[in-house]
Amino acid sequence: MNKLNNVKAGTVAIIGIPFDEHSTFMKGTALAPQKIRGALKSDSSNMCTESIVDLSAEPQFLDLGDLNIKNYIDDIEQPIKNILEKEAFVLSLGGDHSVTYPILKAYGKKYKNLNILQLDAHPDLYNEYEGNIYSHACPFARIMEENLAERLVQVGIRTMNPHQQEQAKRFNVETIDMKQWHPSFNPAFNGPVYISLDMDVLDPAFAPGVSHHEPGGLSTREVIQIIQKLKGPIVGADIVEVNPRQDPLGITAMAAAKFLKEIAGKMLPSGGQSLVPNSQINIP
């Protein structure tokens, strides 16, 4: 974070959050930030988005390195808050999905009418999991009970259980599960949008490098299309749950780097973000 002085209004700041202490079943996602960066800078590709925004030529695209986390909440929330105070945006690389809660603690104070688009196989709405209220299975319960977002739209869900269904009703979550999914899905928001992208939203065929393989997910192209079609100003994002220990060929890290480019390209002024008049999701 020694590059904080270089952050200006409109900067899209990349921050690594190498944290997996609240993972269940399998550790390893703390190794992800550097693997995603390696894929991003791989000679096998380039730094251009599909809309031909060249991130390598964008002075407002800045990598601030990794956070040093000793205190789970404070050591994530405060650095994010410092960046937001400069009227900049944050694109975080997790880490497990528990990192989203302290990130949104900072974002919820900055943006009072925040919308969240969560791309995920799991709702992550448990009130607690194995006695841990901060588990990576719980972040959106914490976020919604603290009113850190006005609206939560979940896409790609295919592991809902009765408890999480009740939680979704409690928090008025809009769930687009895989039974409802259609390629014409076109998310639209009338306020600032935060994207939380769990890589297990992808079918394991496209993302083997995750801790929890859940068949029946989205393709890489379908996630890219969701990002590209999204209507509403993107003010922040996280990409989480890449597990390099499960990703020997780097397939999942490369997909994460691809998503990073497409999201960052839309967040930058040259990406042409705009507000839309009505909050709606269109599904035939």
C-alpha positions in Angstrom: 0.0 0.0 0.0 3.0 2.3 -0.3 1.6 3.5 -3.7 -1.4 5.1 -2.0 -0.1 8.6 -2.8 -0.4 7.8 -6.5 -4.1 7.1 -6.2 -6.3 9.9 -7.6 -10.0 10.4 -8.3 -11.1 7.8 -10.8 -8.2 5.4 -10.2 -9.1 1.7 -10.4 -6.8 0.2 -7.7 -6.0 -3.5 -7.7 -5.4 -4.9 -4.2 -4.5 -8.4 -3.3 -6.1 -9.9 -0.1 -4.2 -13.1 0.6 -6.5 -14.4 3.3 -8.2 -17.8 3.7 -8.5 -18.2 7.4 -12.3 -18.4 7.2 -12.3 -21.1 4.5 -14.0 -24.4 5.1 -13.1 -27.8 3.6 -9.8 -26.6 2.0 -7.2 -23.8 2.3 -5.2 -22.3 -0.5 -7.0 -19.2 -1.7 -4.6 -17.0 0.1 -2.1 -17.9 -2.7 -4.4 -16.5 -5.4 -3.5 -12.8 -5.8 -0.1 -13.4 -7.1 -1.3 -16.2 -9.4 -4.0 -14.0 -10.9 -1.4 -11.2 -11.4 0.9 -13.7 -13.1 -1.9 -14.7 -15.5 -2.8 -11.1 -16.1 0.8 -10.3 -17.2 1.4 -13.6 -19.1 3.0 -13.3 -22.5 0.3 -15.6 -23.8 -2.1 -12.7 -23.8 -2.2 -8.9 -23.6 -3.7 -6.2 -21.3 -6.6 -5.2 -23.6 -10.2 -5.8 -22.9 -12.6 -7.1 -25.5 -13.8 -3.5 -25.9 -10.1 -2.6 -26.7 -9.4 -0.7 -23.5 -5.7 -1.1 -23.1 -5.1 -1.4 -19.4 -1.3 -1.2 -19.8 -1.8 2.4 -21.3 -4.2 3.5 -18.6 -2.6 5.7 -15.9 -5.7 5.3 -13.7 -5.2 1.5 -13.6 -2.9 0.9 -10.6 -1.8 -2.2 -8.7 -1.2 -1.4 -5.0 0.1 -4.8 -4.1 -1.1 -7.1 -1.3 -2.5 -6.2 2.2 -0.8 -7.5 5.3 -3.6 -9.0 7.3 -3.3 -9.6 11.0 -6.7 -8.4 12.0 -9.4 -9.8 9.7 -11.8 -6.8 9.6 -9.7 -3.7 10.4 -6.7 -4.7 8.1 -9.1 -5.0 5.1 -11.7 -2.3 5.8 -9.3 0.5 6.6 -7.1 0.3 3.5 -10.2 0.1 1.3 -11.7 3.1 3.2 -8.5 5.1 2.6 -8.7 4.5 -1.2 -12.4 5.3 -1.4 -11.8 8.6 0.4 -9.7 9.6 -2.6 -12.8 9.1 -4.9 -11.1 6.0 -6.4 -12.4 2.5 -6.9 -11.1 -0.9 -5.7 -10.9 -4.2 -7.5 -9.8 -6.8 -4.9 -8.2 -10.2 -5.5 -9.0 -12.7 -2.8 -8.7 -14.8 -0.8 -11.8 -16.6 0.3 -15.2 -15.0 0.1 -15.1 -13.8 3.7 -13.0 -10.8 2.5 -16.1 -9.3 0.9 -17.6 -8.4 4.3 -14.9 -6.0 5.5 -14.6 -4.6 2.0 -18.3 -3.8 2.0 -18.1 -2.3 5.5 -16.0 0.4 3.8 -18.1 0.6 0.7 -21.4 0.7 2.6 -20.3 3.8 4.4 -19.3 5.5 1.1 -22.3 4.5 -1.0 -25.6 4.7 0.8 -27.6 3.2 -2.1 -25.2 0.4 -3.1 -26.3 -2.5 -5.2 -24.4 -5.9 -5.1 -24.2 -8.3 -8.0 -23.0 -11.6 -6.6 -21.9 -14.2 -9.1 -21.6 -17.5 -7.1 -22.5 -21.1 -6.9 -23.4 -20.6 -3.2 -25.6 -18.0 -1.5 -23.1 -17.5 1.3 -26.1 -16.5 3.6 -25.6 -18.8 6.5 -26.1 -17.0 9.8 -23.1 -19.0 11.0 -21.2 -22.0 9.7 -19.5 -24.5 12.0 -19.7 -21.9 14.8 -18.0 -19.1 12.8 -20.2 -16.1 11.9 -17.3 -14.8 9.7 -17.0 -18.0 7.6 -16.7 -17.6 3.9 -20.2 -19.2 3.9 -21.6 -16.2 5.8 -20.5 -12.8 4.3 -23.7 -11.8 2.7 -25.7 -12.4 5.9 -23.3 -10.0 7.7 -23.5 -7.5 4.9 -27.3 -7.5 4.6 -28.0 -7.5 8.4 -25.8 -4.4 8.7 -27.6 -2.7 5.8 -24.4 -2.2 3.9 -26.2 -2.6 0.6 -29.7 -1.6 -0.7 -30.0 -4.5 -3.0 -28.4 -7.9 -3.4 -28.8 -9.9 -6.7 -27.3 -13.4 -6.7 -26.7 -15.2 -10.0 -25.5 -18.8 -10.6 -26.8 -20.2 -7.3 -27.1 -24.0 -7.3 -26.6 -25.0 -3.6 -29.5 -23.3 -1.9 -30.8 -25.1 1.3 -33.8 -24.3 3.5 -31.9 -22.2 6.0 -30.3 -20.0 3.3 -33.7 -19.8 1.5 -35.2 -18.3 4.6 -32.2 -16.0 4.9 -32.8 -14.9 1.3 -36.4 -14.1 2.1 -35.4 -12.2 5.3 -33.0 -10.0 3.4 -35.1 -9.6 0.2 -32.4 -11.2 -1.9 -33.1 -11.5 -5.6 -31.8 -15.0 -6.5 -31.3 -16.1 -10.1 -30.4 -19.7 -9.7 -29.2 -22.0 -12.4 -32.7 -23.4 -13.0 -33.8 -19.9 -14.0 -30.7 -18.9 -15.9 -31.0 -17.8 -19.5 -28.3 -16.3 -21.7 -30.5 -13.2 -22.2 -30.1 -12.2 -18.6 -29.4 -8.5 -18.6 -28.8 -7.0 -15.1 -29.7 -3.3 -14.7 -29.3 -1.1 -11.7 -30.2 2.6 -11.1 -27.3 3.2 -8.6 -23.7 2.2 -7.9 -22.9 -1.5 -8.4 -20.4 -3.7 -6.6 -19.6 -7.0 -8.2 -18.6 -9.9 -6.1 -17.3 -12.7 -8.3 -16.7 -16.1 -6.8 -14.9 -18.2 -9.3 -17.0 -21.3 -8.5 -19.9 -19.6 -10.3 -18.2 -21.2 -13.3 -18.9 -24.9 -14.0 -15.8 -26.9 -12.8 -15.1 -27.7 -16.5 -14.1 -24.0 -16.9 -12.7 -23.5 -13.4 -11.1 -26.6 -11.8 -9.0 -24.4 -9.5 -11.5 -23.8 -6.7 -12.1 -25.4 -3.4 -15.7 -26.3 -3.8 -16.5 -27.9 -7.2 -20.2 -27.6 -7.9 -21.3 -28.9 -11.4 -23.9 -27.2 -13.5 -22.5 -23.7 -13.5 -22.0 -20.9 -16.0 -19.4 -20.9 -18.8 -16.5 -18.4 -19.0 -18.2 -16.7 -21.9 -21.5 -16.3 -20.0 -19.8 -14.6 -17.1 -18.0 -12.2 -19.5 -21.3 -11.4 -21.2 -22.9 -10.6 -17.8 -20.1 -8.2 -17.1 -20.2 -6.6 -20.5 -24.0 -6.2 -20.5 -24.3 -4.9 -17.0 -26.1 -1.5 -16.9 -25.1 0.7 -14.0 -21.9 2.3 -12.8 -19.5 -0.3 -11.3 -17.8 1.3 -8.3 -15.9 -1.8 -7.0 -15.5 -5.5 -7.3 -13.8 -8.5 -5.9 -12.7 -11.8 -7.5 -12.4 -14.6 -4.9 -12.0 -18.3 -4.3 -9.3 -19.1 -6.8 -7.3 -22.0 -5.2 -4.0 -22.4 -6.9 -3.4 -25.7 -5.2 -6.3 -27.0 -7.3 -5.2 -25.2 -10.5 -1.9 -26.8 -11.7 -2.4 -25.6 -15.3 -3.5 -22.1 -14.3 -6.8 -22.3 -16.1 -8.8 -20.8 -13.3 -6.2 -18.0 -12.7 -6.3 -17.1 -16.4 -10.1 -16.9 -16.3 -9.9 -14.7 -13.2 -7.4 -12.4 -15.0 -9.8 -12.2 -18.0 -12.7 -11.2 -15.7 -10.4 -8.7 -14.0 -9.7 -7.0 -17.3 -13.3 -6.9 -18.4 -14.4 -5.4 -15.0 -11.6 -2.9 -14.8 -12.2 -1.8 -18.4 -15.8 -1.0 -17.5 -14.8 0.8 -14.2 -12.4 3.1 -16.0 -13.8 6.4 -17.4 -12.7 5.2 -20.9 -15.0 2.2 -20.4 -18.1 4.4 -20.8 -20.1 3.7 -17.6 -23.5 5.3 -17.3 -26.5 5.4 -15.0 -29.8 3.8 -16.1 -33.2 5.2 -15.1 -34.9 2.0 -13.9 -33.8 -0.8 -11.6 -34.7 -4.0 -13.3 -33.6 -7.5 -14.2 -34.9 -8.8 -17.5 -35.4 -12.6 -17.8 -37.8 -14.0 -20.5 
